[in-house]
């Protein structure tokens, strides 16, 4: 936390909780100063006038007061907000229990409630005609409005405000699940595009106490099968196909392939069956479109304990096997609702536009649960920012009078390439807050967003958080805090950040320090366990630095006490805002029969943030013809298109230590064309470095030439795969 607040909280000057429990030899700070030197720490923007009149946190002094209270009187702070924000069947008897040290954190003990009651029923009772969901499909012609009463499913009028069908509401969906013998605690897997049914399915599970596991609809059959098996799901909800950027995504084909690899699924509930009736498997597949109208439009609420599991969301792990991150009922719901209210400065009557996919935590927390718990109108978007034209986002803002917009730096950078004229074509005057999520936003993108989308009048909230945190942990507060381009700024209430030395585990106090980012105390929204693998939670997050939650990210606390994220310090890549495990990609590559070893690193990318750069070693005598494209297809098959490598080079060897460990630090430097390789004395094969340098240099230069050729319409422009393969010969 900023050093200026530490005296108020009575903290000591130096904290050393002992050395890390796991080897962290790769967590070097040698590049930190280079990264930090690029930060515009002196560029400070005051809260825009648009955000100073009626903000939920109207001043910096109010923020500091609330933050101080969340630290010094945490039990009462969270107790008051839980009683005020949530509707309880039975109040909790104790606010929090357990510790990060022991990994037994729990919140709001013995409380009873239901998430669907909090997100749907109470608003259907109070404001039945308030719009809950606005669905925008791949084109502007495909849209739908659903009120809270229609969302609940008990309205005799089964139609939207403009005569469109309100689809299949939550109660009917819940009764459909019950008819399939889904009961409290069962895990239902949802593999759907961003259509209204994905929200109905999530809320239906919450209503009856089932646990949902949403799998991103871009994942491959192998990835889906792996998640189904780990969850032991008997019921899978999917659709025949979806649309994305004018392209048909054939989900049912992926499902059929996945179910050849796992045996746990008994029922597939299929939507949009009429699109391709031939894909229907009798005895296993059920038509959701046909069954939902037959279901009763009322379903009683299941009474849930505060610590009952709400959902599992799988995220990439450093071992290559996805982790089923588990979030519970009361703590997660409260935290997502409060962060939505404060960080986006939500007020009743606002239209909130989080344009993220529900296959990721952002869609869970800020498309569904946070907004709906606050009774908000939330937008569900099935599309991409540049289709059918680069004004698609701004068209949505103008059409629905969006007040808060939340998207990724990758999307912003993609839109920047189309120029300033596109946002200028639309009325964006309703916007008050514009946010970014998924990765640190680069200063150039921040300034473009602030100037051309916010028109210099909107607060830009660059939010830092993770699947495991449930909601924001670092972010600016509109109207209360200044902002700096690319800076995550200040901690949310109850969050106590610490900058820790990666090797010694000693906490660095004061300002102008860098290290790994840890959190010093538990908060309601944090994940409780990894599904069927609690030891993975301990090993990954709680034991590396005992007494802390380890984020896996590096950070810098500047002279003003503001936090900047310097990047991952483990073997995880942040690609277009999505976390991908290098181990998982390497595992996929070596499934190719001719690849015996692989190493994967990340390099900077102008749009995606991080490019995936792969080194592969072929078995003796293997043909190199076509190997690059085959390897890419192998990764797409094993993981999905999102993990497709940007570069693959066939290498004669990899830099390794005497013990056989691949020195990925060196590979990253080579891929960035960095000539300062640091200490290489521990290498067992130092000669390989110069060989790889030549291969990488030619690959990168060739790629740049091809990009230039494509940009200028030069015939015959190829791709980096061909260039890399040519050099490999």
N, C-alpha and C positions, 0 to 999 in steps of 0.2 A: 504494500500500500504506500501511497505517498508519504514521505518522511515527515511532512508537516503535520500529519494526523497521528503519528505514533505516540507523541507525548500525551495526547488526549486519552489514548487507550492504555497507557502505562506499560508500553512494551520495552523490552530490553534492547540494548544497542546491537548485540550480536547473538545469533542463535545458531547452534551447531547440534543437530539431532543425530549425529553419528554418520558414518560413511554409508554410501549406498549398499544395498544388499545384493545387487547384481552388477555384473561387469558393464561399465559404460565407457569403454575405451573409444567408441566412435563418437561420443558426445563432446566433440571438440569445440572450443570457442575461437579457433584460429581465424574463421571467416566472419566472426561476429562484427568486428570493427569495420570491415569492408561494407557489410550490409548496413550497419548503423550509419555510416558516413553518407549513405544515399537518402536517409530519412530527412524530410523537411521539418525538422523539429522546431524551427523558428517561425514557421508559417502558421499563424494562429487566426482562426475565424471565430468571431463572437456569434452567439445565437442570433439567427436572422429575426427581424422584427415580427415576421409572421408567426413566430413561435414563442413570443414572450408574454402574450396577453392572458391566455387561459390554460397554461400548461399544468399538467399534473404535478410536476416538480418545477416551480416557476423561477427558482434562483439557485445559484451555487451554494448559498448558505443553507437553503432548505435541503438540498441533496446531502450536504455534509452532516446536517443534523440527523436525517433519516439513516444515513449510512452509519454514523456513530452509534445510533440506537440499535441498529441491527447487529453491531459488534458487542456493545457493552450490556445489552439487555435482550439477547437473542431470543430467549424463550418467549418472553412477552411480545416481542416484535412479531414473531411468526404466529403466535397464538392469536393475536388480534386480527391479523390478516386472514388467517384460515377461517376464523369464525365469521368474518365480514364478507369474504369473497365466495365461500362455498356453502352449499345447502347440505346440512347433515341430517341423517336419520337419527343418529346418536352421537353426541359430542365426544371428542377425544378426552382422555384422562391425563395424558402426558404429552408434552410437545415434542420432545426428541429423546433419543436413547442411542447409546453406542458411540463409536469413535472411528476415525480413519485408521488409527493404529490397529484396531482389532477387526476392521472390516465388517462390523455388525450394525451399521447405521440404520435407524428407523425413525419415522416421523408420525406424529399425531396418533399415538398408540390408542387402540381400542375404539377409535372413531369408526362410524358406519355411514356410508354414503354410496352414491352411484354416479359415475361420470356422465352417463347419458342423461340422467336427471338434471345434472348441473349444466350440461351443454344444450339440451333440447327442451325437456319438459317444463322447466320453470319459466323459460322464455315463451314457450307456446301458451302457457297459462297467462302470463302478464302481457305479452305483446304478440298475439297470434298472427297478425298480418305483417309483422316486421320481416323483411327479407333476410333469410339466413345464408343461402348460397346463391351465388351468381356463377353459372357455368358458361365458360367461353371455350368453344371447340377450336379446331385447327384453323377455321375461317370464321369471320364475323357473322356469317349466316347461321352458324351452329351455336345457338346460345339458349339459355334456360334460366328461369328464376324460380326459387323455391322458398316459401315462407317458413317460419318456425313451426306453424301448425301443420303444414304439409310435410315438413321434415319429420315431425313426430309420427305422422301417419294416421292420426285420428280424425282428420277433417273429412266431413262428408263430401266436400268439394275437392275432388282429386285432380286439381288443375293449377297451373301456375298463374301468375298475375296476367299473363298475356296469352292465355289459352293453350300453352304448351303443356303436355302431360308432366305431372310432378314426379314422374318415374316411380320408383319402388321405395317407399319410405321406410324409416327405421323400424317401426313396430312390425310391419309385414316381413321385413328382412329378418328380424329377430325370431319371429315365429317360424320362418322357413328353416333357420338354423336349428331350432328346437325340434322341428319335424325330422331332422337328420340325426337326432339324438346328441346334438352338441349341448354340453352342460358346462356349468361353472368350472373353470380351470382348464378346459380343453383348449387346444391351440388351433386356430383357424388360419390358414395361409391365404393371403389375398394377392393375386397377381393380375392387376388391372391397370389400364391406362388411366389418365386423369379424367375420368367420367364421373358423374354424380354417384354412381353405384359404389365407388371406392369409399366415399364418405359414409354412405348408408351402411356399408358392410362393417366399417370400423366402429361406428356408433352402435350397431346392432350387437356386435360382440360385447361391447362395454355394457350394454343394457342387460344382457343375460349372464354376465360374468365370465364369458369366454375371453381368451387371450388372443389378440390378433398379431399376425406376423406378416407385414406388408413387404413384398419383394418387388424391387424396382422392375418395371416391365421391359427394361432393356437388357436384363441379365439373361444369360444363356441357359439352355436346358440343364447343363451340368451344374451351374450355380443354383438354379431353382431346385434341382433334385437334392443337392447337398443341404439346402436350408429346410426342405420338407422333411428329410430324414432326421436332421438334428432336432426339429420341433416335434416330430412324431405326429404330424397333422393327418387327420382322417378326412378333412374337408378342405378342398381347394376351390377358391372363387376366382373365375377368370372371364375373359371375353374372347370371342372369335378373333377379333382384330381391333386395332386402334389406328388412329391417324396421327402422324407427327411430321410437320413440315411438308405436307402433301404426299408423304410416303406411307404406304400401308405397313403396319407392324403386325405380323401374323402370330398372335400370342398362342392360339390354340395349337399350332404346329409345335411350338416350343414346349408347351405343356405335355403333349403326347410323347415327345421325345424324352422329357424329364421323367415321366411316369414309367418308362421302360427301365429307368435306372433306380427307382425306389418303389417299395411295395406298401408303404403305409397308407396311401390315399385310397379311400373307399368311394368318395363322392366328389365329382367335379360339377360345381354350379356354374353354368355357362350362360353368359349374356351375349346378345347380338347373334344368337344361333342362326337366324335366318340369313345372315351374311354369307355363310358357307355351310349349308346343312349337311354336306357330305362328311364333315369332320366329326360328327356326333357318334360317340361310342355308347351303344345301348348297354344298359345295366350298370354303367358307371357315371355317365354324364347326365345331368339334369338341366332343363331349360329354366333359368331364372326368370326370363321374360314371361314364360307360361305359368310358372308356379306362384310368383309373387302376388298377382291379382287374386289368387285363391286363398291367400292367407288372411287371417283375422287382422284388422287394423288396430288392434290393441294388444300390447304385451306387457305384463307386469314387470316392474323393475326388480332386479336381483340386489339384495343387500350385500354390499362389499365392505370388507375391512380396509382401513386406510392403506395397509401394506400389501393387500392382494395385488397380484400382477395385473397390469393393464395391457401391456404389449411387449413383444420382443421385436427388436430391429437389429438385423445382422449388419455388422460393419467389418471392414478388413482388419485382420490381425497381423502382427509382425511375424507370426509363425506360418502364415499362409492360409490357415483354416479360419473362416469367418467366425466372429464372436457374436453370439446372440445376446445383445445388451438388453437387460430387463428393466423396465420402468414400472413403478407401482402407482396406485390409484390417487391418493390424496396429495402426496408431496409433488408428484409430477404435474398434476392438474393445476395446483395452486401456483407453482413456479412458472409454468408456461403462461398462465393468465396474467400474473403480475408483471412479468417481463414484457408481455404484449402491451399491457396498459401503460407502463412507464416508459419503456424504450421507444415505443412508437407514438407515445402521447395519445393513446386512444380515448375518444369520447363517444358517447351514444350518438348515433346518427352518422358516424363515419363509415366509409366503405373501404375495407382493407384489402389490398392487393398483394398477397404473397404469391408469386408466380412460380413457386417451387413444386417439385413432384412429391407426392405422398410416399414414394418409395424411399425417401430420405427423411431424416429427423426434422428438417426445416418444414416440410409439408405436414408432418405430424403436429409440431408445436405451433406453427404460425399460419397454416392454412386451415387446420381443423380445431385442435383442442384449445389453444389460447384464445383465438377470436370467439369461438362459440361459447366458451365458458364466460366470456364477457358480454355475450348477447350481441355480438357484432355481425355485420354483413361481410362475408368473406368470399373472395373470388377463387374459383377453381379453373385452372387454365390447362387445356390440352393442346399444346402447340409449342412453337419456338419463336424467338423474338424477331426473326427476319423473314417469316413466311406468313401470308403470301407477299409481304413487302416489308421493308425495314421499319415501317411505322406501326407495326402490329401492337407493341406495348402501348404506344402513345394513343393509338386508336381506342384501346381498352380503357385507358385513363379518362379520355374525353367522353366516351360512351356512357360509362358508369359513374362518372364524377368521383374517381378514386381519390382518397385523401392521404393514404400511405401506400407507398410502393416499395416492394422488397424483392430484390433479385441478386444475381451473382456478378462479381467482377468480370467473369468470362463473358456473360451476356452484354455487359456494359462495353467491354472492349470490342466485341463483335459489332455492336451498334455504332461505336465510334468510327469504324471503318467506312460507314455509309454517310458520314458527314453530319454537320449541324442542321442541315435543312429539314431532315425528317422530323425531329421533335418540334421544330418551329412551325410545322404545318398544323399542329393540333393545339387545342385549348387544354393546357396543363395547370390552369390556375387553381384547381381544387386541391392540388397536392400541398401538404404541409411538411411531411417527413418522407425522405427517400433513404432506403437502407440497402446495405450490401451484406452478403453472407457467403460462407464457404471457403474463403481464403482471404488473406489481407489484400485490400484493394490498393493497387499502385497509385501513386500521387497523380499521375497524368489522367487516369480514368476517374479518380475522385473529382478532379477539377472540372472535367468535361461533364460529369454527372451533375455536379453542383451548379454549373453555369448554364448548361443547355437544357437540362430536365427540370432542375429546381429553380431555374431562372434567378439564382442568387438569393432566393427567398425561402428556401426549404432547408431544414436541418438534415445533414447527411449522417446517418448512424451506421458506422462500420462496425458490425457486431462480431465478437469473437466468442465461440462456444463449440461444443462437440456433441455427437450423438450421446455420449455418456453423461454430459452435464444436464441434458434435458431442456436447457434454455440458455439465454445469454449469461455469460459471466463477466465479460468486459464490453463496454459500449459507451458512447456519449449519451447524455440525457438531453433531449430537446428542450431548449429554453433555460437550461441550468448550467451546462458546461460548454466550454469552448470546444472547438474541433480542430484537428490537424490532419491534413491529407494523408491517409494511410495509417492513421493511429487508432488503436482500439480504445484508447483513452482511460476510462476509470472502471472500477469494479461495481457490479450490481450489488444491491443490498444483501448482506450476509456472506458475500464472497471476500475472502481474505487472501490475496495473491502473495506469493513469495518468489523471489529470484534466488535460485539455488545453484551453487557451483556443481557442474556435472560430475566431477570426479570425487570431490571430498564430501559432498552432501551438505556443506555449510551454507546457511542462508546469508545472502548478501543484503545488508541493511543500507538504508539511505538511498539517495537518488544517483543517476548517471551510472547505473550498473547493468550488466547483462549476465545471462546464465540460462538455465532451464526454468520454465514456468511451472510452478506448483501451486496448489491451493491448500491452505492451512486448516480449514475447518469444513465440516459437512454442511450441506445445504439441502433443502427439501427436494429439489428436482434431480439430484444425482442418481445414477443407476445403482441398483442394489446388488446385482450379481450378474454373472454371465450364465446363460441357460445351461444347466447340467454341468457347469464347470466353474464353481465359485473360486477355485484356486487360480484360474486365469485372471479373475478380477484382482485378486491379491497380487499376483506376480506382475501384472501389467501396470497397475495404477497405484497400488498402496504400499508395496514392499520395496520398490526401487529406492525410495527416500522415505524411511519410516516416519510416520506421523503426518505425511503429506499425501495429497492426491497429485500424481505426476501426469501432466497433460501430454507429454511427448513433444512439446513445442519449445523452442527457444524464445526468449523475450528480452527486451531492453526497457528499463524504467528510466525515462529521461530526467533532466534537471528539474522539471516541473512536477515529477511524480506520475507522468502519464505513460501508459504501457504500449509498446510496439511489439508485434510478433515478428520474429526473425526467421521463422521456418521450422520445419520438422527436424527433430534431432534423433529420430529413430528411422527404421527402414520402411517408412510409409510415405507415399506420394500423394500430393494434393493436386488432382487433375480436374480442372473445370469445377472446383469446389467439392469434388468427391474423393474420399480417401481410398487409395488402392495400395495393397500390400505388395512390396517388391518380391517377397517370398512367394506370394500367390502367382504372380506373373512368371517368375522363374520356374515354378513348378509346372505351369502350363506349357512353357517353352520346351522343357525337357521331356514332355509327353510325346513330342515329335520323335519318331524312331531314329532319326539321323542326328539329333542334338544330344550331346552327352553332358554338357554343362552350360549354365547361363548365369549372367549377372545383369541386374537391372538397376539403373539409377535415374534420377530426375534432373532435367536441365531447364533453364528458363524458357518460357514460350510467351510470345506477345499476346496471344488471345487466351489460351487455356491456363496460363500461369505456370504450368509445368508440363514439359514434354517427356515422354517415356523413351529412354535410350537403352537399348539392349545389346549386350555382347553375347554371342553364342559360339560354342566350340563344337565342331562336328566330329562324329566318329571317323576313324581312319578309313579312307577309301570311299566315303560318302560323296555323292554327287552334289555339287553346289547349285546346279541348275534349278531355278525356281524356289530355292530354299527360303528366301526372305518372305515371299508372299505366303508360302505354306506355313511358315512360323507365325505370321500375323493371323492367318485363319485359325491356327491352333489356339491362339490366345482368345480370339473371338468365340470359338467353340467352348472353351473351358470356362471363361469368365463372362464375356459379352463384349459388344462393340465399344463400350466405354473404356475398356482396357487395351484397345488396339495400339501397339507400339508405333511411335512416330519414326524411330530409327532402329534398324537392326543391322549390326555389322558382324560378319563372320571373322572371328579372331583366332590367331594361332595359339593363344594362351591368355591367362589373366594374371594380374599382379597379386601375389600371395605372400603372406608372412611365412616364417619358418615352420609355423604350426599348421599351415595350410589354409589360413583364413584369407578370403578375398578382401583386398583393401579397396572398398567402394569409394572411400574418400578420394583416392587417386583417380578412379574412373570418373567421378563427378568433375574433378578439375580438368581432366583431359577433354571431357565432353564440352566444357565451358571454354576450351582453348586457353586455359590458365597455364602460364609457363612456370609459375611458382608452385612446385609440387610439394614443398616441405620436406620433412625427413623421410627418406626412402631406404635408410640403412637396414630396416628390418625385413626388406623384401628378400625372398629366396631366389627370385628371377628378375633382377633389376633391368636386364636388357629388354624385357617385354614392353617396358614403358615407352621407349622410343618407337618401337614397332607400332604400338597402338596409337601413339600420337599421330603418326603419318596416316593411318587408316581413318581415324576420326577427323583429322583436318580435311582430308579429301572428301569425306562424306558430307561434312557440314558445308564446305565451300560449294560442292555440287548441288546441295539442297538449296542454297541461297541463289545460285544461278538459275535453277529451275523455277523457284518462286518468282524471280525477276522475269523469266521468260513467260510464265503463265500470266503474270500481271500485265505484260505488254503484248500478249497474244501471239507469242512466237510459236510457230508450228513445231510439233514433235517434242514439246516439253514433257518430260517423263516424270518419275517420282524418285524419292530418295531411296526407296527400296532397290530400284534398279541400279542406282549409282553405288550404293553400298555393296550390292552383290557383285558388280563389275570390279570393284576394288578388291573384293575378297578373292577373286581369281588371281 
